[in-house]
Amino acid sequence: MDHVKEHLIFLNLLKEMRNKKNIGLLIPYLSNGGAERAVANLSKDLFQYYNVYILLFNQGEYVYPHE
């Protein structure tokens, strides 16, 4: 029964994602800094309305929580 419930939750999530528009936030990296913090906070705020993707130029340490 839990498998069916999990499957229904997954399908509802997919349906919700299809209804949202996509938005990409482009930044060199997510380490310490004001712009990095702003992108991380913006992603958290926009997550409820959009499918948010953070696009990084360089891999590195992620200091700020993000969605």
C-alpha positions in Angstrom: 0.0 0.0 0.0 2.9 2.4 0.8 4.2 1.8 -2.7 0.9 3.0 -4.2 0.9 6.1 -2.0 4.5 7.0 -3.0 3.7 6.5 -6.6 0.7 8.9 -6.4 2.8 11.5 -4.6 5.4 11.2 -7.3 2.7 11.6 -10.1 1.3 14.7 -8.3 4.8 16.2 -8.1 5.4 15.6 -11.8 2.0 17.2 -12.6 2.9 20.2 -10.5 6.3 20.6 -12.2 4.7 20.5 -15.6 2.5 23.4 -14.7 5.4 25.6 -13.5 7.6 27.6 -15.8 11.4 27.0 -15.7 13.9 29.6 -14.6 17.7 29.4 -14.5 19.9 31.5 -12.3 23.4 31.8 -13.7 26.4 32.4 -11.4 30.1 31.4 -11.5 29.9 29.4 -8.2 28.1 29.2 -4.9 30.8 29.9 -2.3 31.0 32.9 0.1 29.9 36.2 -1.3 26.9 38.6 -1.6 25.9 37.6 -5.1 26.0 33.9 -4.2 23.9 34.5 -1.1 21.4 36.5 -3.2 21.1 33.7 -5.8 20.6 31.1 -3.1 17.9 33.1 -1.3 16.3 33.9 -4.6 16.1 30.2 -5.5 14.4 29.5 -2.2 11.9 32.2 -2.8 11.1 31.3 -6.4 11.0 27.6 -5.8 7.3 27.6 -4.9 6.3 29.3 -8.2 8.9 28.1 -10.7 11.2 25.1 -11.5 14.4 26.7 -10.5 17.8 25.6 -11.8 21.1 27.1 -10.6 23.6 27.0 -13.4 27.2 27.2 -12.3 30.3 27.9 -14.3 32.6 26.2 -11.8 32.2 23.4 -9.4 33.1 24.1 -5.8 31.8 24.2 -2.3 28.1 25.1 -1.7 28.1 27.4 1.3 24.5 28.7 1.1 21.4 26.5 1.3 19.4 26.5 -1.9 16.4 24.8 -3.6 
